[in-house]
Amino acid sequence: DNIGICKGITSRNQSGRMIENSLPWLVMLAYAVVVWRLAPKRSSVAGFFSGGSEKGTPPGLWLLVASAAISWIFAKSIANAASLAQAFGLSGSIGYATYYLSFLTAGVAIYIIRTRSGDASLPAFLARKYGATCAKLFIAAIAIRLFNEVWSNTKVAGLYFGTEGSSGYWIAVILVTAFTVFYSWRVGLRGSLLTDGGQMILAAVLLGGGMIFLLPEFSARGLPKFTPAASAAGWTFAGLAFVQVFSYPFHDPVLTDRAFITDPKTMLKGFVLAGLIGGGFIFLFGFIGIYGKLEGLSGNPSLTVPAGFGVVMLLIVNAIMMTSAGSTLDSTFASTAKLSARDWPGATGAPTERQFWSGRRALIVIAVLGNLPLLSIYLGAKAGPAIIAATTISGTMVMGLAPIFLLAFLPGAGRLSFHLAFWPGILFGAGLTLEGATGVQIFPAWVDFGAGRYADDFGVNLYGLAFCTAGFAAGCLIPKRLKAAFGPEPRTV
């Protein structure tokens, strides 16, 4: 009898585990059904690139707000905000939310560009202001950004279905990528905008559900204590983020493409609202990490904390990650299509059927190539590429974009100014990359600014931005007769 009872208990436990293991896949299926219902089944060629309806109507204010906000609530950003908050407390959560000031920087700068010169994209502005070569260098830089967006989001989503490298992990990565490619291939930016609206509502509901679990715990137990050193390190990261917001948004076409699909006033208002909403979301997600500290948990808090609350909380966070990863991926694919078919060749006028198919091919290529870094786990590394590096390193490499866009109005600004700002930023970013990869200190200790692990990054970005800005200004001051050696300048603003 006892043997029979034990077998029955074992059988029920196995059945319970099977049901629990299948639930994340049911969440993925439910997510796919919802998104499929939201996505339009067809789009005009113009709507594929610009997001307008088949009648040519641009998106309204709140669709723009929802799309811009959810496209920046990346799966990787949620994971990073939770990890920083677990390590540094509220200063870490505020630090990552600081990146959302990028909406204000981009909104104001692009509003001025559109109202003064009428350019239809940032590459078009650069080609007119600094020349075609400078525009192509910029496009190459943002192509790297789009490449990073693919693996950094599919990796986070995959980790909810198994440990890195497991069969569940890889199946989830493939399914999330393939499903997003399928509907993005059909409708491009138009589909991204419409699905973003539903994904934003879903994310808000899910976040509210997560807070229902967390807030009573904080109310009863209070916030955990963090050492002054940990808090100072968090504020150092916040300083790093603040320095980067002057350049960071310009190399993200997921954000900047949305700045050209409505009239300038609607865009500016929408970007301000999207920044406030997106930053608020990220700040609240940080409480997942703070709770991880309260419980003394180790590892990725966006995984360990939900698991500690049981299957319901885990499924809520799983759905949030699916939503955020999917919204960012479809935006990345739409931006890649436009970048390759419209921006790189400098196309003007109405988009053509040929550009439509060219964009579709590029979308598939970035989906495949963008996931290749996940294979680095099999090359002797302890884990795949670090997700937060996709933010801090790429943000460092494009620091020179700040004066290129924000100081373009200076008299004498031209191609030389562009190069004297752009290339130093690339070199500073490459130096940080080598430091992280080799462990060899490239920048002297006096460069460090602040405290903790991000003092080096903060110092490099602070001094680097000053250096790039000085280079840009120097390019403005060099006499025209010396600039003539580089050939005639393009028409200026």
N, C-alpha and C positions, 0 to 999 in steps of 0.2 A: 504493500500500500504506500509506504513512504517513498519507494522508488517511483511509483506512478505519480505521486504528488509532485516530486522533484521534476519529473519529466514534463508534467503539465506546466509548472512554473517556468521552466526553461523555455518551453514552447511559446508561452505567452510573452516572455521577455524578448525572444527572438522576433515574434510578430510585432511587438511594440517598437523594437529597433528598426524593423523594416518599414513600418509606417512612418516613423520619425525621419528616416533617411529619405523617404520618398516625398516628404512635404516640400522641401526646397524646389524640387523639380515641378511640383504642382504650382508653386508660386511663379516659377519661370513660365509655365504654360499659361497661367492666368494673365501674367504681364503681356505675353505675346498676343493673346486674344484681345485684350483691351487696346493695345497699340495698333493692332491690325484693323480694329473697328474704327479707330480715330484717323488712321492714315488714309488720305485720298487714294483712289484707285488709278488715277491718271493726273497728269499735269501738263500744261502747255510748256513749250520750250522756254519761253520767257519766265514762267513760274518756277521751272526747275532751277534756274539760276538766281532769280530775284525774290522768290517767295510769294509773288502775287497770285491772285485767283485766275481762273481761266478767262475771266472778263478783264483782267489787268488791274483789278482793285488791290491796292497795297494793304498789308495787315494793319489792324487798328492798334491803338495805344496799348490796351491790356494784353493783346496777343503778343505784341513786341516785348512787353514787360515780362510776361510769363516765360517766353522763349529765351530771352537774354538771361534771365535769372537761373532757370533750371539748367541751361547749357553750361553755366559756370558753377553749378553745384555738382562738381565732378564726383564720381565714386572715389577717386584718389584724394580729392579735397576733403571729403568726409573722413576718410581714413587718416589723413594727415592731421586734420584738426583734432581728432580724438587722441591721436598719439602725442601731439604737442601739449594738449591739455593734461594728459596723464603725466607727462614729464615735468611740466612747468606750472600747471594750474591755470587760473583765469588769464594770466598774461600770455600763455601759449595759445589759448582759444582766441583771445583778442588779436594776437599776432597774425594768425592765419586769416581772420576776418578782415584784417587791414588790407589784404590784397584786393578787396572789393571796392576800395577807393579807385581802382582802375577804371570803373565805369564812369566816374566823374572826369578823370583825365581824358579818356577816349571821347566821351560825349562832348566836352567843351572843345577839344582840339578839332574833332571832325565836324562839329557845327561850324566852326570858323572856316575850315577848308571848303565845306559845301556852300556856305553863303557867300564867301569871297570869290571863289574860283569855279565852283560848279563841277568839280571833279567827281566821277562816279565810283571811285574806289581809291584806296591808298596807293596801290601801284600806279594808277593813272596820275595821281598827284605827284608822286616821286619822279615819274618819267618826265612830266612837264617841268618840274622845278629843278631836278638834279640830273636828268638824262636817263636814257633807257638802260644803260649798264647799272646804274645805281638801283633802279627799280628791280632789275633781275637779281641783284645781290640780296635785296630785301625779300624777294619771293623765295629765294633759296633758303634764307633764314627761317621764314615761317613754314616752309615745307618740313623742316626738321621738327618744328613745334607740332605740326599735324601728325607726323610720324610718332612722336612721343605720346600723343594723346591716345593713340590706339592701344598700345600695349599697357600703358599705365592704368587704363580703365578696365580692359578685359581681365587683367590680372586680379584686380580687386574683386570683380564680380565672380571670377572663377574660384577664389579662395573660400567662398561660401558653399562650395560643392565638394571640396576635398582639399587636402594639403597640397602645397605647390609640387607639381610634377605627377600627381596621382591621376588615375583615369577619370575620376569625376571632375577634377579641375580642368583637364584638357577638353573633355566633352562639353563642359559649360562654356569655356572660352570659344570653342568652335561654334556652338549653337548661338550664343549671343552675337558673335561677329556675323555669322551667316544670315541670321534673321534680320539684323539691322541693315546689312548690305542689300538684302532682297527688297525691302520697301524703300530704302534710300535710292537704289538704282532706278526704281520706277518713277519717283516723284521729287527727288532732290530736296532743295531747300523748302519748297512748299509743304512737302510731307513732314519735314523736320519741324516747321513752325506749328502745324496743326497738332502733331503728336506732343510737342512740347507743352501746349496748353493743358492737355489732359494729364501729362506727366507732372506738371507743376501742382495741379490740384491733388493728385495722388500722393506726391511727396509731402505736401502740407498735412494731409490727413494722417499719413504714416508717422510723420514727425510728432504730431499731437499724440498719437498712440504710444510712441516711445517715451514721451515726457510723462505720460500717465504712470509709467513704471518707475521712472527715475525721481521725479520731484517729491513724492512722499518719502523716499529714502533720505533725501537731503533735508527735508523738513524735520524728520525725526532724529537724524544723526549729525546734521551740520555738514559743512564742507571740510574736506581733509586739509591738514596743515602741510604747507610746502616750505622748504627752507628758503631763506633770503637768496641764496645762490641760485636755486631753481627758478624763483620768480624773476631774478635779474636776467637769467638766460632767456626766459620767455620774452621779456621786454627787449632784449637784444634782437631776438627774431622779429619782433614787431617793428623795430627800427629798420632791419633789413627789408622787410616787406614794404615799409613806407618809402624807402629809397627806390625800390624797384617799381612802384606803381607809376612812376613818371615815364617809364619805358616799356614795362611789361605788357600793357594792353595792346600796344601797336603790333606785336608779333603774334597775336592770336586772332586769326581770321574768323574763328567761331564767334568772337565778339564783334570785331570790326565789320564783318560782312553785314551784320544786322543794323549797322549805323547808316546804311545807304538804301534801305528798302522802304522807308517812310519819309515824309517831309522832315526837314531839319528840326523844327520846333517839337514835333511829336517824338522824334528820336531823342532829343536832349532830355525831355521830360521822362521818357520811358527809361533811359539809361540811369537817371538819378534814382527812380523808383526801383529798378531792378537791382542796383547796387545796394540799396538799403535792405531790400527783401533777401537777396542772396547772402549778404554779410550777416544778417540776423539769423538765417538758417544755419550758417557755418558756426556762428558763435554758440548756438544751442546744441549743435552736434558735438561740440567740445565737451559738454557735460557727460557724454558717454565715457570719455577718457578720465574725467575727474572722478566719476564713480569707480572706474577701474583702480584709481589710486586709493580711494576710500576702502576698497575691498582688498587692497594689496595684491592685485592681479598683475601678472607679467604677460608679455606678448602683445599682439595687436589688440587694442581695446575694442575696436569695432567688431571683433570676433569673440573675444573672451567675455566681455560684459553681457551681450545679449544671451550667450549660452548659459551664463550664470542665472539669468532670470527664467530660463526654461524655453520651451519650443515656441511659444507665442511671440515673445520678444525677439527671438532669433529670426523668426519668419518676417516680422515687421522690418527689422534692419535689413534682412535679405532682400525684401521687396524694395526698400529705399535704395539699396545699392544697384539693383537691377534697373530701377527707374533712372537714377542719376547716370549710370554707365551708358544706358541706351540713349538718353537724350544727348549726351556729349558725343557719342559715336556717330549718331546720324548727322549731327551738326558738323563733325569732322569730315565725314564723307561728302557732305554737300559743299563744304568749303574747298575740299580737294578738287572736286569736279570743276568748280568755278576757277580755282587757281590755275589749273592745267589748261583748261579750254578757253578761258577768257582773259585772265590776268597775265599769264606768262607771255602769250604772243602779243599782248597789248591790244586785244580786239576792241573795236568800237562799234556802235550801232546795235541793232537788234541781234540777239543770238540766233545762230543758224542750226539747222538739223545736224550738220557735221560737227559743230561744237558740242551739241547735245550728246552725241555718241562718244565723242572724245572724252567728255567729262565722265560719262558712265564707265569707260574703260579705266580711267585713272582711279575712280572710286574702288574698283575691284583690286587694282594693284596696291593701293595704300592699305587695304584691309589685310592683304597677305603679308606684305613687307612689314607693316606696323606691328605684327605679332611675333616676328622673328626674334626680338630681344628676349622673349620669354624662354627661348631655348637655351639661354646662357646658363641655366641651372645644370645642364648636362656637360658644361665645359669646365667643370672643376670648381665652380663657385658654390658657396654655401647656399645661396639663394639667388633668385633672379635679380635684375637691376633694381636699385632702390627707388621707390616711387617718388619720394620727396625730391630726389635729384632732378626729376623732370621739371620741377618748378624752379628751384633755386639756381641750378646751373644754367638752364636756358634763359632765365631772367637776367643772369649776369652777362651772358654773351651778347645780349641785345641792348645793353645799357646805353649804347651810343644812339639808339633811336630817340631818346628823350630830346636832345637838342635838335636832332634832324627834323622832328615834327613840331616841337614846341617853340623853337627859335627860328623857324623857317622865314619869318618876317624880317629878320635882321638884314640891313643893306649889305650887299656883297655876298650873301649866302649862296653857294653854288656847289658844283661837283667836288671841288677841293674840300670844302667844309664837310660835305657828306663823308668823304673818305677819312678825314682826320678825326671824325667822331666814331664812325662805324668800326674800323679795324682795331683800334685800341680796345674797344669793348669785346670783340672776338678774342683778342689775346688774353685779356683778364679772365674771361670765362674759360678759355682753354687751360689757363694756369690752375684755376680751381678744380677743373676736371682731372688734371694730372695729379694734383694733391690728393684728391679722393681715391684715385685709382692706384697710386703708387705708395702713398703714405709719406712721400718726400715733401718737406716744407719748401715751397717755391717762393712764397711771399714772406718778407721779414716779419718778426714778431711785432715790431712797432706799428705795423699796418692794422693789427687787431683793434677792434673797437667794441666796447661792451664786455660782456662776461659769458662764459659757457661755450658750448660747441659751435655756436654760430657767430662768435666774435670775429673769426677770420673772414667769413662770408660778408658780414656787415662792413668790416673795414675795407675789404677789397671793393665792394660795391660803392661805398661812400667816396673813397679816393678815386676809384675808377670813373664814376659819374662826373666828378669834378675834372678829371683829366680829359674825358671825352668832350665835355662842354667847353673846356679851354681850347681844345683842338678845333672844334667847330668855330669858335669865335676867331681863332687865329686864321682860319681859312677865309673868313669874311674880311679880315684886315689886309691880307696880302694884296698888293697892287694888281690891278686888272692886267697890266702888261705882262706880269709874271704868270698869271693864270692862263693867258693866251697860249702858253706853251702846251697846255692840255687840250687845246681845241676850243671852238666856240661854245659858249654856255647855252643851254636851252632857255626858252623864254621863261622869265621869272614871274612870281606873283606880284 
